[in-house]
Amino acid sequence: MEQLLPYISEVGFPIVVTLYLLHRIEAKLTTLNDSIQGLPAELREQLYMIK
């Protein structure tokens, strides 16, 4: 957090908050992307188990 203080005075509070939130959400977006890409295979497996 102490590393962010110089940036707040240089670029402004809204930009720093935006960068912080983007950094936090990056991992969640990666997980979501992996889940979406794996969905067709999971659906095929479920369909195979039903038959």
Secondary structure, DSSP 8 states (H G I E B T S, - for coil): -TTTHHHHHHH-HHHHHHHHHHHHHHHHHHHHHHHHHHHHHHHHHHHHHH-
